[in-house]
Amino acid sequence: MMENKFEELRKDVQQIIDYIAAKEYHLANTKLAEAGDFLDELLDFSDQDEDLVEISRYQVLLNQLQQRINIAIQSN
C-alpha cells in the first residue's frame, strides 16, 4: 500500500520539476505545498523504518526544490 503512495509522491515531484523547468513557479509552489501536506500525512501514519527512510528522502528533496523555486523567483 505504501509503495503506491510513494509512486503518487514521485509523480508529484516530477510535476514540480516540470513546472520549474517551464518557469511556472506559482504552480510549482502550489504543487510543492500539496506534496508537503501529503508527505506529512504519510509520516503520521507510517511506522515501518523503511517507510520513514523513504519519507525522509522526500523531505530532503522537497526542501531542495523549495530552495530552487525561491532562488528562481528572487532572480526574476
N, C-alpha and C positions, 0 to 999 in steps of 0.2 A: 504494500500500500504506500509506504513512504517513498519508494522509488518513483511512483507516478507523480508524487508531489514534487520531487526534485526535477523530474522531467518538465513539469509546468514552470518551475522556477528557472530552469535552464532556458526555456523559450522566452520567458520574460527578460532575462539578462541579454539574450541575443537581440531582442527587440529594442532594449535600451541602447545597446551598442549601435544598432542600425539608425536609431534616432540621432545619436551623437554624430555619426558619420554624415547624416543628412543635415546637420546643424539645426535640428528640431529640438532645441534644448528644453523648451517648455514641456513638450511631450515626453522627453527623456526623464525629466524631473518627476512628472506625474507617474510614469510607469515605475520609476525607481521607488517612489513612495509606496505604491501598491505592492511592489515586490518586498519592500522592507516590512510592511504590515503582515504580509503572508509569511515571511520568514519568522517574524515574532510569534505568529500563531503556531507555526511548526515547532518552534522552540518550547512553547508552552505545553505541547502535547507529546514531546519526544522524551524517551527515557533510555534509549539504547546509545551506547558510546559511539558507535559508527555513525548514527544519525546526527549526534551532536557534533562530531568532527566535520561532517559534510555541511551542517548548518554554519559552523564557524568559518569554513572556507567561503561560503556565500556571503557571510557578513563582511569579510575582508574584501571580497570582490565588489560588493555594493558600495562599500566605503571608497574604494579606488575610483569607481565610476562616478560617484558624487563629487570627488575631488576634480576629476576631469571635466565634468559639467561646469563646476564653479569656475575653474580656470578659463574654460572656453567662453563663458558668459562675461567674465571680467575683461577678457581681451577684445571683446566686441565693442 
